[in-house]
Amino acid sequence: MLGAEYVVEYATSEYNAYEEKSIFRMYVTDMLKGFGEVLGGEIKYRYYDLIKVEEPVKEEKTGDEIALEVIAKAGLKGRT
């Protein structure tokens, strides 16, 4: 059986290969964007801007705010 060291080494090498390919794609597309702009084209977006995934911003709410929202959604009335 394969040891943990081999699995970690394999996963690391696969990740590095993926990153290397991604960086090369970004370099090539940025160069093509630059060539297009030099020739008079208007290119609005970079390849990276189109593929990047942004994490959603998490809302910071207190427990009381969450409880009031649940009460309101349920159609109940809270203490006043």
Buried (B, 14 or more C-beta within 10 A) or exposed (E): EEEEEEEEEEEEEEEEEEEEEEEEEBEEBEEEBEEEEEEEEEEEEEBEEEEEEEEEEEEEEEEEEEEEEEEEEEEEEEEE
